């Protein structure tokens, strides 16, 4: 009876003990991989948690509270018009400069509200894969041919993968279809244009706060980066005005957020993250203590944060340990990677897709990484495969997706991304 009931805990404890007993502490590569894991996690925490992930949590929380389930079912539900559903799902992420991890709370928000699996998967892939900034940067830095191929491939990917996922798991969608048939017309709590401004202001804050530096010294891209915090502040003012006028936040409470943040912006003009953090903390405090809609909004936001954050940070640690940071090696030697992605063979494209799928890419960082690999002999086909698989997937991303849709759907989704990235890379490499 003991062995029948307790063999799993015993195996886990025994395996953990053996791993500790033979852990190669003191060897240069292992010690370096440990440091790389910590460096990558620190960098992720500094660069992406506050500016990317937290705004995404607030947007996802708002979707869960302020977007009616009937409205989601109407446009993205399993019974919705397929052309509309997949069209919205495949291109709605194009304006979001988000990585494979930042898109997760947004995906969870629309999926929990009843979106069909196919359109939700289309959004999950398209969010980090086809944002406008990444496509433009790819075309300018790596080449117009790869830039166009990435844009076209990503849009097609999102629709095809979503459609295949829907077909494979169509029987599980039947209950959603039946529910959608009996959904009443959505009750209108406030006009649609108010919700558009509300969500638009939050998306603007997310995009503008993470606007990447341009190599230009003049023109639109230079102006956008040089004044991005002024633009972010303008979006924040619109956002603050909207939630006071239409979403139940008391003006005096909002004043307690704006005044300290503005004062910190004046005291620390070259450290914009400080007033941004102060504003985020203040918003969290005033919404968490509210008993109305703002309180529900914070509760939904916090639910996403406590579920996703531990998985993401754990996944980033493992990713850094295995593959390191850009320009630095983890436990897997970079020479192994470079030697396996030259030419345009099936193996090179497949390996490139696999590495991209497991490695974590922050928004836009995949471009300089691929540029460096191309300079080291990487083929154009494997480069495109990496660009199609890498931004949309990562080990942290897989862990969180699994918690939402289960291991079977997660495995099929990841497999489809790798297969299609491999085939696309091979086809592109044959012509370029």
Secondary structure, DSSP 8 states (H G I E B T S, - for coil): -HHHHHHHHHHHHHHHHHHHHT--TT-HHHHHHHHHHHHHHHHHIIIIIIIIIHHHHHHHHHHHHHS-HHHHHHHHSTTS-HHHHHHHHHHGGGG----TTTHHHHHHHHHHTT--HHHHHHHHHHHHHS-HHHHHHHHHHT-HHHHHHHHHHHHHHHHHHHHHHHHHTHHHHHHHHHHHHT------SS-HHHHHHHHHHHHHHHHHHT----S-SSSHHHHHHHTHHHHHHHHHHHHHHHHHHTS---HHHHHHHHHHHHHHHHHTTT-HHHHHHHHHHHHHHHHHT-SSHHHHHHHHHHHHHHHHHHHHHHHHHHHHHHH-STTS--SS-HHHHHHHSBSS-HHHHHHHHHHHHHS---TTHHHHHHHHHHHTTB-HHHHHHHHHHTTT--HHHHHHHHHHHHHHHHHHHHHHHHHHHHHHHHHHHHH-
